[in-house]
């Protein structure tokens, strides 16, 4: 972590781009219908030589102030295309999603640039999707929705990422602009579950709008089994979050499988046993790995037969 006495600088940013200090990690998205891994969402990490690994919330505002968000998005698009190409060669037909900012949507060359990437990496357009924050559509909505419509016409799936605020009229949550609706946060989903019988509230309205327009709905930031079980009944078709997998590198997902999900949801396997197994898995980048102290205690209590040397090693779970 950096402090106000040693802020990020323009030189830091120049070196990050020229020396490869940025990297991507990926979090799987799983089907609630059959448990398949449908794709992954990509997240950026900055491996700063002095401050360590920084999460997006610690540097995106700075990069935006420097006017280099589009450069960062371009880096992520190239990395996503590279990873898609690798996974396709391994018969893993996962969609990789990349997060766009309002500035990215305003880029008149975005659609052409993405199509050029599809050609360069020999991948289909449906191997890519983009996530758009709802807040980005509060300014110049007609212009930005039109830009999203053009992307969608190119075969690129678009997810509207909502934070639970009613910022976009329900009539605009349509298949003309979007392919998917993402609703995030365990607390938000639990609240929606508590009032779902009344069919009132923003989440219920959003779910109905998505269903009426043929959009899939994904629950994000899912952290526990209690949140997962009612999702399908509420209208969600997919989910992602730290309960399933913490974000990891492409190499770290080499042996990833979601075969365990349906037995867990049906009660045939205890969820915690699988979480423990994944917590002790060998992941690719040790700098990304951290487990809260309370989870360490719970895992130790649940695994008395683990070899003694395991307790001296850091439990390897990637940061969200």
Wavefront OBJ file of the C-alpha trace (Angstrom):
o trace
v 0.000 0.000 0.000
v 1.216 3.495 -0.731
v 0.773 6.538 1.460
v 0.082 10.197 0.750
v 3.783 10.924 1.345
v 4.786 8.594 -1.505
v 2.035 8.853 -4.146
v 2.030 7.209 -7.521
v 3.782 9.318 -10.110
v 3.825 9.762 -13.852
v 7.197 7.990 -13.896
v 5.626 5.026 -12.063
v 2.951 4.848 -14.732
v 5.396 5.130 -17.625
v 7.479 2.290 -16.167
v 4.371 0.174 -15.541
v 3.450 0.324 -19.220
v 6.958 -0.039 -20.632
v 8.248 -2.673 -18.169
v 5.148 -4.832 -17.914
v 4.097 -4.116 -14.333
v 0.426 -4.621 -15.192
v -1.108 -8.083 -15.372
v -4.545 -9.654 -15.643
v -6.291 -12.099 -13.344
v -9.529 -13.919 -14.130
v -12.545 -15.008 -12.086
v -14.793 -17.799 -13.419
v -18.517 -17.356 -14.020
v -20.559 -20.537 -13.473
v -23.925 -21.641 -14.813
v -26.572 -22.191 -12.156
v -28.358 -24.534 -14.551
v -25.710 -27.200 -15.115
v -22.609 -25.989 -13.238
v -20.498 -25.360 -16.349
v -17.876 -22.631 -16.418
v -19.302 -20.150 -18.911
v -16.415 -17.721 -18.962
v -14.270 -15.446 -16.849
v -14.164 -11.780 -15.937
v -10.769 -10.113 -16.179
v -9.337 -7.781 -13.562
v -6.193 -5.651 -13.671
v -3.346 -5.775 -11.135
v -0.409 -3.368 -10.860
v 2.732 -5.017 -9.508
v 4.490 -1.906 -8.273
v 8.206 -2.414 -7.508
v 7.917 -0.380 -4.291
v 4.302 -0.638 -3.146
v 3.637 -4.268 -4.072
v 0.523 -5.566 -5.822
v -2.129 -2.852 -6.121
v -5.819 -3.475 -6.724
v -7.834 -1.397 -9.233
v -9.387 0.824 -6.567
v -5.904 1.962 -5.618
v -4.831 3.247 -9.011
v -7.643 3.579 -11.574
v -8.533 7.090 -10.447
v -4.890 8.123 -10.800
v -4.645 6.626 -14.295
v -7.856 8.407 -15.249
v -6.412 11.705 -14.033
v -3.366 11.039 -16.205
v -5.636 10.490 -19.214
v -4.406 6.947 -19.871
v -7.461 4.792 -19.188
v -7.838 3.898 -22.857
v -4.226 2.750 -22.938
v -4.921 0.489 -19.968
v -8.076 -0.867 -21.613
v -6.104 -1.594 -24.778
v -3.600 -3.588 -22.728
v -6.430 -5.587 -21.137
v -8.113 -6.219 -24.496
v -4.859 -7.587 -25.934
v -4.323 -9.779 -22.861
v -7.900 -11.059 -23.021
v -7.516 -11.905 -26.721
v -4.235 -13.713 -26.021
v -5.782 -15.776 -23.232
v -8.871 -16.597 -25.306
v -6.580 -17.849 -28.074
v -4.720 -20.106 -25.633
v -7.879 -21.502 -24.069
v -9.495 -22.113 -27.461
v -6.455 -24.172 -28.463
v -7.092 -26.226 -25.304
v -10.779 -26.662 -26.204
v -11.878 -24.343 -23.430
v -14.569 -22.222 -25.015
v -14.781 -19.630 -22.280
v -15.852 -16.060 -22.880
v -13.504 -13.448 -21.418
v -15.087 -10.190 -20.290
v -13.258 -6.875 -20.063
v -14.500 -3.905 -18.052
v -15.038 -0.668 -19.957
v -15.129 2.871 -18.605
v -17.237 5.759 -19.864
v -14.127 7.041 -21.651
v -13.752 3.708 -23.446
v -17.358 3.794 -24.628
v -16.753 7.261 -26.063
v -13.801 5.996 -28.115
v -15.065 6.022 -31.743
v -12.450 3.427 -32.737
v -13.305 0.844 -30.073
v -15.472 -1.421 -32.242
v -12.948 -1.500 -35.097
v -10.073 -2.075 -32.689
v -11.823 -5.061 -31.122
v -12.637 -6.528 -34.540
v -8.969 -6.137 -35.500
v -8.030 -8.099 -32.374
v -10.410 -10.905 -33.348
v -8.655 -11.130 -36.707
v -5.136 -10.870 -35.289
v -5.682 -13.604 -32.704
v -7.965 -15.727 -34.913
v -10.789 -15.800 -32.371
v -14.551 -15.341 -32.878
v -16.298 -12.194 -31.693
v -18.476 -14.178 -29.288
v -15.351 -15.152 -27.346
v -15.290 -11.600 -25.985
v -17.721 -9.676 -23.848
v -17.540 -6.277 -22.206
v -18.886 -5.141 -18.842
v -20.303 -1.630 -18.668
v -20.986 0.067 -15.316
v -24.484 1.521 -15.156
v -23.095 4.802 -13.838
v -21.222 5.285 -17.128
v -24.574 5.652 -18.910
v -25.918 8.483 -16.775
v -24.122 11.098 -18.916
v -24.772 11.320 -22.666
v -26.908 8.160 -22.446
v -28.203 8.269 -26.027
v -24.702 8.608 -27.471
v -23.256 5.868 -25.304
v -26.152 3.474 -25.784
v -25.768 3.983 -29.530
v -22.079 3.073 -29.236
v -22.991 -0.083 -27.306
v -25.537 -0.974 -29.967
v -22.788 -0.801 -32.604
v -20.571 -3.100 -30.517
v -23.418 -5.566 -30.110
v -24.017 -5.602 -33.857
v -20.397 -6.778 -34.214
v -21.275 -9.880 -32.195
v -19.777 -8.664 -28.918
v -21.806 -9.529 -25.828
v -22.398 -6.614 -23.452
v -23.185 -6.897 -19.741
v -24.764 -4.055 -17.793
v -23.134 -4.056 -14.356
v -25.552 -2.533 -11.869
v -24.730 -1.499 -8.339
v -28.322 -1.711 -7.167
v -29.155 1.907 -7.994
v -32.003 2.801 -10.338
v -29.921 4.825 -12.794
v -31.172 3.507 -16.123
v -34.841 3.362 -17.151
v -36.087 -0.206 -17.330
v -37.114 0.225 -20.971
v -33.438 0.745 -21.844
v -32.444 -2.614 -20.355
v -33.096 -4.217 -23.703
v -31.499 -6.664 -26.100
v -30.715 -3.756 -28.432
v -27.881 -2.726 -26.111
v -27.213 -5.592 -23.715
v -26.844 -9.357 -23.597
v -26.589 -9.751 -19.843
v -27.421 -8.049 -16.574
v -25.014 -8.301 -13.639
v -26.232 -7.662 -10.120
v -23.560 -7.686 -7.456
v -23.131 -7.950 -3.742
v -24.140 -10.586 -1.211
v -26.066 -8.080 0.931
v -28.001 -6.767 -2.056
v -28.941 -10.259 -3.213
v -29.993 -11.343 0.290
v -32.189 -8.269 0.595
v -33.774 -8.998 -2.772
v -34.413 -12.566 -1.624
v -36.142 -11.340 1.532
v -38.697 -9.294 -0.424
v -38.996 -11.392 -3.566
v -42.439 -12.771 -2.648
v -43.858 -9.253 -2.826
v -42.349 -8.758 -6.289
v -41.323 -5.271 -5.231
v -37.990 -3.533 -5.207
v -35.354 -2.630 -7.769
v -33.811 -6.109 -8.085
v -37.162 -7.746 -8.758
v -37.953 -5.121 -11.379
v -34.547 -5.566 -12.993
v -34.952 -9.337 -13.077
v -38.354 -8.993 -14.702
v -37.003 -6.504 -17.267
v -34.113 -8.817 -18.101
v -36.431 -11.814 -18.487
v -38.830 -9.878 -20.704
v -35.969 -8.855 -22.982
v -34.219 -12.226 -23.129
v -31.135 -11.144 -21.141
v -29.238 -13.567 -18.945
v -28.699 -12.438 -15.346
v -25.519 -13.068 -13.359
v -25.086 -12.633 -9.616
v -21.638 -11.243 -8.782
v -19.582 -11.053 -5.586
v -21.209 -14.213 -4.232
v -19.425 -15.242 -1.049
v -21.400 -18.018 0.666
v -23.621 -21.017 0.030
v -26.679 -19.339 1.581
v -26.550 -16.666 -1.116
v -26.174 -19.182 -3.951
v -29.009 -21.610 -3.302
v -31.990 -19.295 -4.001
v -30.438 -17.555 -7.007
v -31.900 -19.785 -9.721
v -35.402 -19.452 -8.267
v -34.992 -15.676 -8.229
v -34.200 -15.622 -11.954
v -30.391 -15.685 -12.015
v -28.823 -17.979 -14.593
v -25.161 -17.648 -13.554
v -22.997 -16.520 -10.661
v -19.441 -15.570 -9.831
v -17.625 -14.609 -6.663
v -15.064 -15.668 -4.114
v -17.117 -18.667 -2.985
v -16.433 -20.279 -6.366
v -12.932 -18.976 -7.048
v -10.777 -16.013 -6.228
v -9.366 -14.252 -9.305
v -6.225 -15.971 -10.552
v -3.840 -15.888 -13.469
v -4.378 -17.764 -16.716
v -1.763 -20.301 -15.583
v -3.458 -20.641 -12.200
v -6.711 -21.650 -13.888
v -4.968 -24.335 -15.940
v -6.615 -27.161 -13.993
v -9.777 -25.328 -12.970
v -12.978 -27.358 -13.052
v -16.466 -26.509 -11.823
v -17.634 -30.128 -11.653
v -18.031 -29.771 -7.890
v -20.750 -27.064 -8.068
v -23.915 -29.061 -8.747
v -23.198 -31.658 -6.010
v -22.651 -28.781 -3.582
v -25.913 -27.078 -4.561
v -27.829 -30.337 -4.298
v -26.335 -31.087 -0.874
v -24.427 -34.151 -2.038
v -21.119 -32.552 -1.004
v -20.416 -30.158 1.878
v -19.443 -26.739 0.483
v -16.751 -26.044 3.046
v -14.735 -29.158 2.186
v -14.441 -28.005 -1.404
v -13.549 -24.467 -0.331
v -10.759 -25.845 1.850
v -9.408 -27.937 -1.022
v -9.341 -24.912 -3.320
v -7.793 -22.744 -0.613
v -4.854 -25.158 -0.458
v -4.474 -25.410 -4.218
v -1.246 -24.317 -5.870
v -2.004 -21.033 -7.618
v 0.261 -19.299 -10.048
v 1.288 -15.970 -8.496
v 2.210 -15.927 -4.775
v 1.926 -12.117 -4.681
v -1.813 -12.416 -5.294
v -2.422 -14.802 -2.421
v -3.931 -13.900 0.914
v -6.511 -15.407 3.240
v -8.212 -13.538 6.122
v -7.141 -14.665 9.574
v -10.606 -15.944 10.474
v -10.651 -18.182 7.389
v -7.233 -19.564 8.296
v -8.542 -20.562 11.740
v -11.642 -22.169 10.221
v -9.608 -24.160 7.730
v -7.173 -25.360 10.391
v -10.068 -26.514 12.563
v -11.674 -28.309 9.643
v -8.534 -30.120 8.466
v -6.845 -31.783 11.489
v -5.192 -34.416 9.285
v -3.303 -31.907 7.120
v 0.497 -32.337 7.176
v 2.222 -30.159 9.736
v 4.332 -28.369 7.153
v 1.151 -27.030 5.480
v 0.514 -24.831 8.521
v 3.808 -23.035 7.976
v 2.980 -22.135 4.378
v 0.701 -19.255 3.338
v -2.698 -20.505 2.252
v -2.858 -19.735 -1.420
v -5.977 -17.825 -2.353
v -5.973 -14.938 -4.815
v -7.172 -11.478 -3.852
v -10.548 -10.431 -5.255
l 1 2 3 4 5 6 7 8 9 10 11 12 13 14 15 16 17 18 19 20 21 22 23 24 25 26 27 28 29 30 31 32 33 34 35 36 37 38 39 40 41 42 43 44 45 46 47 48 49 50 51 52 53 54 55 56 57 58 59 60 61 62 63 64 65 66 67 68 69 70 71 72 73 74 75 76 77 78 79 80 81 82 83 84 85 86 87 88 89 90 91 92 93 94 95 96 97 98 99 100 101 102 103 104 105 106 107 108 109 110 111 112 113 114 115 116 117 118 119 120 121 122 123 124 125 126 127 128 129 130 131 132 133 134 135 136 137 138 139 140 141 142 143 144 145 146 147 148 149 150 151 152 153 154 155 156 157 158 159 160 161 162 163 164 165 166 167 168 169 170 171 172 173 174 175 176 177 178 179 180 181 182 183 184 185 186 187 188 189 190 191 192 193 194 195 196 197 198 199 200 201 202 203 204 205 206 207 208 209 210 211 212 213 214 215 216 217 218 219 220 221 222 223 224 225 226 227 228 229 230 231 232 233 234 235 236 237 238 239 240 241 242 243 244 245 246 247 248 249 250 251 252 253 254 255 256 257 258 259 260 261 262 263 264 265 266 267 268 269 270 271 272 273 274 275 276 277 278 279 280 281 282 283 284 285 286 287 288 289 290 291 292 293 294 295 296 297 298 299 300 301 302 303 304 305 306 307 308 309 310 311 312 313 314 315 316 317 318 319 320
